[in-house]
Amino acid sequence: MKKPDMEDYLQEGIYGSRQTKPGERKQYLGTLRERVLIALTKGQVMQEKGQEELVALMKSYQDANLLLNGDVSYRFLSPYMDLAEKHNIHHSTVSNQETHSEFGAVLTLAYAIEKEHIRIEEQKEVGESSEQNGWTDFFKSLFKPSK
């Protein structure tokens, strides 16, 4: 590794210190993917989905941190803050005007855990499939065979 020179000091002064994987940090509210236990999208936070999984992980990992997206309204974040306080989990709100993350809440650790599935998959609603069946039924009713 080379010795830092004047150009390195200037670059650090202008742009700040270098970070590993800055794109990944922006996506996961300031942390790395390898440290994430669970990540809830903004929609899931607003609909209060995934709270059971979040509580189970909070109970298992007492040293976790809950990162909440500052773009989401406080009234949606408040129940998650209450859960974190109830389980003695440190929580903080991340507000970055330059980037927009799809995640509303991220439960993370200070060390790498490499958990494979960090997202909660949303089940497709019955209404979507019934809409497709509605069109199919409509066309079938148009072309009924005559008796």
GIRA-V949626 format. One record per residue. SS is DSSP state (~ for helix, > for strand, _ for the rest). PSI is psi in degrees with one decimal (* if undefined). D_LAST is the distance of its C-alpha to the last C-alpha in whole Angstrom. Layout:
BEGIN
ss=[SS	SS]
psi=[PSI	PSI]
d_last=[D_LAST	D_LAST]
END
This chain:
BEGIN
ss=[_	_	_	_	_	~	~	~	~	~	~	~	~	~	~	_	_	_	_	_	_	~	~	~	~	~	~	_	_	_	_	_	~	~	~	>	>	>	>	>	>	~	~	~	~	~	_	_	_	_	~	~	~	~	~	~	~	~	~	~	_	_	_	_	>	>	>	>	>	_	_	_	_	~	~	~	~	~	~	~	~	~	~	~	~	~	_	_	_	>	>	>	>	>	_	_	_	_	_	_	_	_	>	>	>	>	>	>	_	_	_	_	_	_	_	_	_	_	>	_	_	_	_	_	_	~	~	~	~	~	~	~	~	~	~	~	~	~	~	~	~	~	_	_	_	_	_]
psi=[136.0	158.9	134.4	139.5	-174.3	-38.1	-40.0	-43.0	-39.9	-45.1	-41.4	-36.1	-35.9	-49.5	-6.5	173.2	151.0	143.5	149.8	137.3	64.5	-33.9	-41.4	-37.9	-37.7	-39.8	-41.8	35.3	38.5	0.8	172.9	153.1	-36.9	-14.1	-5.2	131.2	-46.0	144.0	122.6	135.1	167.6	-41.1	-40.6	-36.5	-43.4	-31.6	3.8	40.5	146.7	9.1	-33.9	-45.0	-39.4	-44.6	-41.7	-41.1	-33.8	-37.7	-35.7	-34.8	90.7	-18.5	14.9	163.6	140.4	118.5	125.4	140.1	124.8	-13.4	-18.9	140.9	147.2	-34.3	-25.7	-28.9	-23.7	-45.1	-32.9	-35.1	-40.8	-41.1	-42.6	-43.2	-37.8	-36.7	13.5	43.3	130.5	134.6	150.3	152.6	129.4	116.9	113.0	109.7	-21.4	-29.2	155.5	120.8	150.0	-12.0	140.8	-28.2	135.6	122.5	121.1	163.8	167.3	-5.8	163.8	138.7	-24.2	53.3	131.8	-51.0	109.9	-10.4	153.0	118.6	134.9	133.6	143.8	139.0	153.7	-29.4	-34.2	-46.4	-33.5	-27.8	-41.4	-40.8	-31.7	-44.7	-41.5	-45.2	-36.7	-48.0	-34.2	-36.5	-28.1	-35.6	44.9	139.3	138.5	150.4	*]
d_last=[86	88	91	89	91	91	88	86	87	86	83	83	84	82	79	79	80	77	74	72	69	68	65	64	66	65	61	62	64	68	67	66	63	65	66	63	62	59	57	55	54	54	51	51	55	53	50	53	51	53	56	56	56	59	61	61	62	65	66	66	68	71	72	69	69	66	65	63	62	64	61	59	60	63	61	58	61	63	61	62	65	66	64	67	70	68	69	72	70	71	69	69	67	67	67	67	67	67	64	60	59	55	57	58	60	61	63	66	69	72	72	69	67	64	61	58	55	56	53	51	47	45	42	39	37	34	33	33	30	28	29	27	24	24	23	21	19	19	18	15	14	14	12	9	7	4	0]
END
